[in-house]
Amino acid sequence: MLYQILADIVLAAHFLFILYVVLGALLVLKWKWSYLIHIPAAFWGALIMFMGWICPLTPLENRLRRLAGGEGYSEGFIEHYILPIVYPEALTREIQIYLGIAVVLINLIIYGIVIMKKR
């Protein structure tokens, strides 16, 4: 039970990190200093997509799920709603590259807006 809870926490953190990578630049509109944290995070997220790497949170979650007793998910909220977003079944190398491009473009647009608002 403890490993299942820890695995769910890791999955939730992973999901929140993905949201932060994609949309964290919006926080710069409120807290100007947050770009210092967001830019490296966005760089890391895009790099993982472009290089086809696996985020370190993925093996950690998988290990915790195995320690929890196996493979299957009980159809809880996290498994039903978040897992398919974080781990899509049809994820291919080409889709990863498109996702990386999307991360870069979204953030360039948001940072462009931030810079224009500052002027």
Secondary structure, 3 states (H helix, E strand, C coil): CHHHHHHHHHHHHHHHHHHHHHHHHHHHHCCHHHHHHHHHHHHHHHHHHHHCCCCCHHHHHHHHHHHCCCCCCCCCHHHHHHHHHHCCCCCCHHHHHHHHHHHHHHHHHHHHHHHHHHC
